[in-house]
Amino acid sequence: MADPATPAPEPSSGVALPLARIVFNPATCFLGALLALLFRASEALLGAIPAGPDGGGAGGLLARVVARPLAVGAPTILVAAALFAFLGLAIARIAAIRVCRGESLALRRALGFAFRNWLSGALYPLAVLVAVVGTLVVAGVLGLVGQIPFFGPIALVPIYPIALALGVLAALVATLGALAAPAVGAALAVERNGTLDALSRSFSYAFTRPAPFLFYSALVALLAAAVYEVGTLGLAAADSGLAFLHHGETLEGILVAARADRSLPNDPSFTPAVAAAILRAIRFAAEAGVVGAAIAIVFSGGVAIYLTLRRDVDGVPLGEMELAYSPSAATERNLLS
């Protein structure tokens, strides 16, 4: 454990060095994998809801969300917001302690911090959703004006540019809300001044420093995508390697069943079915690990982006950053114990 009084070494510039400190943290990767597993379990439960009100219809979760926005869409948003807010905030807290203090934070303390503050994170997607829906409602009111007999078609001439601007604004808020989500999680993990303060601070940095914000976000997204693609390629290479010398029918059936592409083999010898079931569990955990590593990079990268912009815009060095509940790691241990 590093000396709490000794600040972490200050990188010269940019987000690369803060990101390098936290990108492959086992604790954040574990939390990311747990988030992926819980989200897949929630997706399976929500996917069991029929696509149509009559109980029929096929389609994935997205089709069900579109077809049944209240029965499926609202629970999906709430579940995703709660999961991402809780575990995402824990990942961000670990990354913030690592960057600002050069120390490790135990999973128990990270989860304790997230439990205390998860509601602030869960309110963020709701705030973005309210902003987008509110903008579209205003456009809808203008559309009602355009349907007034005789006067409406004439009014559409000045109304349409306004509606176009509102549509662009809604798309901008939704896009920026998605891009700024990791930085908002970082603001909550560092400042803990509430959802609106984290949102306004992150959006302010995005607008005042758009080029660095977009570049750093692209860097984090590229790194997360690279880790995901390499992991996925590794899983595919494992199957290809096993079948490299001999592509037998039994082996092919086991590997296909392990990927959950089809049901487990119904073999009288019993062993292929057992092997496929065990390999399916192993592969499921491996896939969650790959997704979890990418998720951890996104949330940890949001911390690196936020702290870098906080330093560059407000002139606050990383070693002097006052973390919420934590002027030092020793103070945090006392507060979270």
C-alpha positions as CSV (number, residue, x, y, z in Angstrom):
1,M,0.0,0.0,0.0
2,A,1.4,3.4,-0.9
3,D,1.8,6.1,1.7
4,P,-1.5,8.1,1.8
5,A,0.4,11.3,2.2
6,T,2.3,10.8,-1.0
7,P,0.4,11.9,-4.1
8,A,0.4,9.8,-7.3
9,P,3.1,10.9,-9.9
10,E,1.6,13.5,-12.1
11,P,1.6,12.7,-15.9
12,S,2.9,15.4,-18.2
13,S,-0.2,15.7,-20.4
14,G,-3.0,13.8,-22.1
15,V,-5.1,10.8,-21.0
16,A,-2.7,8.0,-22.0
17,L,-0.7,7.7,-18.8
18,P,-3.7,7.9,-16.4
19,L,-5.4,5.3,-18.6
20,A,-2.4,3.0,-18.5
21,R,-2.5,2.9,-14.7
22,I,-6.0,1.4,-14.6
23,V,-6.7,-0.3,-17.9
24,F,-6.0,-3.9,-16.9
25,N,-7.0,-3.8,-13.2
26,P,-8.2,-7.2,-12.1
27,A,-10.7,-5.8,-9.7
28,T,-12.4,-3.6,-12.4
29,C,-12.3,-6.4,-14.9
30,F,-14.0,-8.7,-12.3
31,L,-16.7,-6.1,-11.7
32,G,-17.2,-5.6,-15.5
33,A,-17.6,-9.4,-15.9
34,L,-20.1,-9.4,-13.1
35,L,-22.0,-6.6,-14.8
36,A,-22.0,-8.5,-18.1
37,L,-23.3,-11.6,-16.4
38,L,-26.1,-9.8,-14.5
39,F,-27.1,-7.9,-17.6
40,R,-27.3,-11.1,-19.7
41,A,-29.4,-12.7,-17.0
42,S,-31.7,-9.6,-16.9
43,E,-31.9,-9.7,-20.7
44,A,-32.9,-13.3,-20.6
45,L,-35.7,-12.6,-18.1
46,L,-37.0,-9.6,-20.0
47,G,-36.7,-11.5,-23.2
48,A,-39.2,-14.1,-21.8
49,I,-41.9,-11.4,-22.0
50,P,-43.9,-11.9,-25.2
51,A,-43.2,-9.5,-28.0
52,G,-46.9,-8.8,-28.5
53,P,-49.7,-8.0,-26.0
54,D,-51.5,-11.1,-27.2
55,G,-48.7,-13.3,-25.9
56,G,-47.3,-14.2,-29.3
57,G,-44.7,-12.9,-31.6
58,A,-41.0,-13.4,-32.0
59,G,-38.0,-11.1,-31.9
60,G,-35.1,-10.1,-29.7
61,L,-35.1,-7.8,-26.8
62,L,-34.9,-4.7,-29.0
63,A,-38.0,-5.7,-30.9
64,R,-39.8,-6.3,-27.6
65,V,-38.8,-2.8,-26.4
66,V,-40.1,-1.2,-29.5
67,A,-43.3,-3.2,-29.5
68,R,-44.0,-2.9,-25.8
69,P,-42.3,0.3,-24.5
70,L,-44.1,0.2,-21.1
71,A,-44.1,-3.6,-20.4
72,V,-40.6,-4.2,-21.7
73,G,-38.9,-0.9,-22.5
74,A,-39.3,0.8,-19.1
75,P,-38.1,-2.3,-17.1
76,T,-35.1,-2.7,-19.5
77,I,-34.1,0.9,-19.0
78,L,-34.5,0.7,-15.2
79,V,-32.5,-2.6,-15.0
80,A,-29.7,-1.3,-17.2
81,A,-29.5,2.0,-15.3
82,A,-29.4,0.3,-11.9
83,L,-26.8,-2.3,-13.0
84,F,-24.6,0.2,-14.8
85,A,-24.9,2.8,-12.0
86,F,-24.1,0.4,-9.2
87,L,-21.2,-1.6,-10.7
88,G,-20.1,1.2,-13.1
89,L,-19.7,3.5,-10.1
90,A,-17.7,0.9,-8.2
91,I,-15.4,0.5,-11.2
92,A,-15.0,4.3,-11.5
93,R,-14.2,4.6,-7.8
94,I,-11.4,2.0,-8.0
95,A,-10.0,3.8,-11.0
96,A,-10.2,7.2,-9.3
97,I,-8.4,6.0,-6.2
98,R,-5.8,4.4,-8.5
99,V,-5.1,7.5,-10.6
100,C,-5.3,10.1,-7.9
101,R,-3.7,8.3,-5.0
102,G,-1.7,5.5,-6.7
103,E,-3.4,3.0,-4.4
104,S,-5.7,0.0,-4.7
105,L,-9.2,0.0,-3.3
106,A,-10.7,-3.3,-2.0
107,L,-13.8,-4.6,-3.8
108,R,-15.8,-4.4,-0.5
109,R,-15.1,-0.7,-0.1
110,A,-15.7,0.0,-3.8
111,L,-19.1,-1.7,-3.6
112,G,-19.9,0.1,-0.4
113,F,-19.3,3.4,-2.0
114,A,-21.4,2.4,-5.0
115,F,-24.2,1.3,-2.7
116,R,-24.2,4.6,-0.9
117,N,-24.4,6.6,-4.2
118,W,-25.9,4.4,-6.9
119,L,-29.1,6.4,-7.1
120,S,-27.2,9.4,-8.4
121,G,-25.8,7.3,-11.2
122,A,-29.1,5.7,-11.9
123,L,-30.8,9.1,-12.3
124,Y,-28.3,10.1,-15.0
125,P,-29.9,8.1,-17.9
126,L,-33.3,9.2,-16.7
127,A,-32.2,12.9,-16.8
128,V,-30.9,12.4,-20.4
129,L,-34.1,10.6,-21.3
130,V,-36.3,13.4,-19.9
131,A,-34.3,16.0,-21.9
132,V,-34.7,14.0,-25.1
133,V,-38.4,13.2,-24.6
134,G,-39.1,16.8,-23.5
135,T,-37.5,18.2,-26.7
136,L,-39.6,15.8,-28.8
137,V,-42.8,16.7,-27.0
138,V,-42.2,20.4,-27.9
139,A,-41.8,19.3,-31.5
140,G,-45.0,17.3,-31.1
141,V,-46.9,20.4,-29.9
142,L,-45.6,22.2,-33.0
143,G,-46.9,19.3,-35.1
144,L,-50.4,19.7,-33.6
145,V,-50.3,23.4,-34.6
146,G,-49.5,22.3,-38.1
147,Q,-52.6,20.2,-38.2
148,I,-55.0,23.1,-37.6
149,P,-57.3,23.4,-40.6
150,F,-56.4,26.1,-43.1
151,F,-53.9,27.9,-40.8
152,G,-51.8,24.8,-40.1
153,P,-50.2,24.2,-43.5
154,I,-49.2,27.9,-43.6
155,A,-47.8,27.7,-40.1
156,L,-45.7,24.6,-41.0
157,V,-43.4,26.9,-43.1
158,P,-41.9,28.7,-40.0
159,I,-42.5,25.6,-37.7
160,Y,-40.5,23.1,-39.7
161,P,-37.1,24.8,-39.2
162,I,-37.8,25.0,-35.5
163,A,-38.8,21.3,-35.5
164,L,-35.6,20.5,-37.4
165,A,-33.5,22.3,-34.8
166,L,-35.3,20.5,-32.0
167,G,-34.7,17.2,-33.7
168,V,-31.0,18.0,-34.0
169,L,-30.9,19.1,-30.4
170,A,-32.6,15.8,-29.2
171,A,-30.1,13.7,-31.3
172,L,-27.2,15.8,-29.9
173,V,-28.3,15.4,-26.3
174,A,-28.8,11.6,-26.7
175,T,-25.4,11.2,-28.4
176,L,-23.5,13.4,-26.0
177,G,-25.4,11.7,-23.1
178,A,-24.1,8.3,-24.3
179,L,-20.5,9.6,-24.9
180,A,-20.4,11.5,-21.5
181,A,-21.8,8.6,-19.5
182,P,-18.4,7.2,-18.3
183,A,-17.2,10.8,-17.5
184,V,-20.4,11.4,-15.5
185,G,-19.7,8.2,-13.6
186,A,-16.2,9.5,-13.0
187,A,-17.6,12.8,-11.7
188,L,-19.8,11.0,-9.3
189,A,-17.0,8.8,-8.1
190,V,-14.7,11.8,-7.6
191,E,-16.9,14.8,-6.7
192,R,-20.1,13.2,-5.5
193,N,-22.1,16.5,-5.8
194,G,-25.2,14.9,-7.3
195,T,-26.4,13.9,-10.7
196,L,-27.1,17.3,-12.1
197,D,-23.7,18.7,-11.0
198,A,-21.9,15.7,-12.6
199,L,-23.9,16.0,-15.7
200,S,-23.3,19.7,-16.1
201,R,-19.6,19.4,-15.3
202,S,-19.1,16.6,-17.8
203,F,-21.2,18.3,-20.5
204,S,-19.3,21.6,-19.9
205,Y,-15.9,19.9,-20.4
206,A,-17.3,18.3,-23.6
207,F,-18.4,21.7,-25.0
208,T,-15.4,23.7,-23.8
209,R,-12.8,21.1,-24.9
210,P,-14.6,19.2,-27.7
211,A,-11.5,18.1,-29.6
212,P,-9.7,16.5,-26.5
213,F,-13.0,15.1,-25.3
214,L,-13.8,13.4,-28.6
215,F,-10.2,12.3,-29.1
216,Y,-9.9,10.8,-25.6
217,S,-13.4,9.1,-25.9
218,A,-12.3,7.6,-29.3
219,L,-9.1,6.4,-27.7
220,V,-11.0,4.7,-24.9
221,A,-13.6,3.2,-27.3
222,L,-10.9,2.0,-29.6
223,L,-9.0,0.3,-26.8
224,A,-12.2,-1.3,-25.4
225,A,-13.2,-2.5,-28.9
226,A,-9.7,-3.9,-29.5
227,V,-9.8,-5.9,-26.2
228,Y,-13.2,-7.2,-27.1
229,E,-12.2,-8.2,-30.6
230,V,-9.0,-9.9,-29.5
231,G,-10.9,-11.8,-26.8
232,T,-13.6,-12.9,-29.3
233,L,-10.9,-13.9,-31.8
234,G,-9.2,-15.9,-29.0
235,L,-12.4,-17.8,-28.3
236,A,-12.8,-18.6,-32.0
237,A,-9.2,-19.5,-32.3
238,A,-9.6,-22.0,-29.5
239,D,-12.3,-23.8,-31.4
240,S,-10.3,-23.8,-34.6
241,G,-7.2,-25.0,-32.8
242,L,-9.0,-28.0,-31.3
243,A,-10.4,-29.0,-34.7
244,F,-7.2,-28.2,-36.6
245,L,-5.8,-31.7,-37.0
246,H,-9.1,-33.6,-37.1
247,H,-12.6,-32.1,-37.5
248,G,-14.6,-35.1,-36.2
249,E,-18.4,-35.1,-35.9
250,T,-18.4,-35.6,-32.2
251,L,-15.9,-32.8,-31.5
252,E,-17.8,-30.5,-33.9
253,G,-21.1,-31.2,-32.1
254,I,-19.6,-30.5,-28.6
255,L,-17.9,-27.2,-29.7
256,V,-21.1,-26.0,-31.4
257,A,-23.2,-26.9,-28.4
258,A,-20.6,-25.2,-26.1
259,R,-21.2,-21.9,-28.1
260,A,-24.9,-22.3,-27.4
261,D,-25.6,-22.3,-31.1
262,R,-27.7,-25.4,-30.7
263,S,-29.0,-27.8,-28.0
264,L,-26.6,-30.1,-26.1
265,P,-25.9,-33.3,-28.0
266,N,-28.2,-36.2,-27.3
267,D,-25.6,-38.9,-27.3
268,P,-26.2,-42.4,-25.8
269,S,-22.6,-42.5,-24.5
270,F,-23.5,-39.5,-22.2
271,T,-20.0,-38.1,-22.1
272,P,-20.4,-35.7,-25.1
273,A,-23.4,-34.1,-23.5
274,V,-21.6,-33.7,-20.1
275,A,-18.5,-32.2,-21.8
276,A,-20.6,-29.8,-23.9
277,A,-22.5,-28.7,-20.8
278,I,-19.3,-28.0,-18.9
279,L,-17.6,-26.3,-21.8
280,R,-20.7,-24.1,-22.3
281,A,-20.4,-22.9,-18.7
282,I,-16.7,-22.2,-19.2
283,R,-17.3,-20.4,-22.5
284,F,-20.1,-18.4,-21.0
285,A,-17.7,-17.2,-18.2
286,A,-15.0,-16.5,-20.7
287,E,-17.3,-14.4,-22.9
288,A,-18.4,-12.5,-19.8
289,G,-14.8,-11.9,-19.0
290,V,-14.1,-10.5,-22.4
291,V,-17.1,-8.2,-22.3
292,G,-16.2,-7.3,-18.7
293,A,-12.7,-6.2,-19.6
294,A,-14.2,-4.0,-22.3
295,I,-16.7,-2.5,-19.9
296,A,-14.0,-1.9,-17.3
297,I,-11.9,-0.1,-19.8
298,V,-14.9,2.2,-20.7
299,F,-15.7,3.2,-17.1
300,S,-12.0,3.4,-16.1
301,G,-11.3,5.4,-19.3
302,G,-14.1,7.7,-18.3
303,V,-12.2,8.4,-15.1
304,A,-9.0,9.1,-17.0
305,I,-10.9,11.5,-19.3
306,Y,-12.7,13.3,-16.6
307,L,-9.6,13.8,-14.4
308,T,-7.5,14.9,-17.3
309,L,-10.0,17.5,-18.4
310,R,-10.5,18.5,-14.8
311,R,-6.8,19.1,-14.6
312,D,-6.5,20.9,-17.9
313,V,-9.6,23.1,-17.6
314,D,-9.6,23.8,-13.9
315,G,-5.9,23.5,-13.2
316,V,-6.3,20.8,-10.4
317,P,-3.4,18.4,-10.4
318,L,-4.3,14.7,-10.0
319,G,-2.4,14.3,-6.8
320,E,-4.3,17.3,-5.2
321,M,-7.7,16.1,-6.3
322,E,-10.1,16.0,-3.3
323,L,-12.0,12.8,-3.7
324,A,-15.4,12.5,-2.1
325,Y,-15.1,11.1,1.4
326,S,-11.4,10.7,0.8
327,P,-8.8,13.5,1.3
328,S,-6.6,10.5,1.7
329,A,-6.9,6.7,1.5
330,A,-6.7,6.5,5.3
331,T,-9.7,8.8,5.7
332,E,-11.7,6.7,3.2
333,R,-10.9,3.5,5.1
334,N,-12.3,5.1,8.3
335,L,-15.4,6.3,6.6
336,L,-16.2,3.1,4.7
337,S,-15.3,0.7,7.4
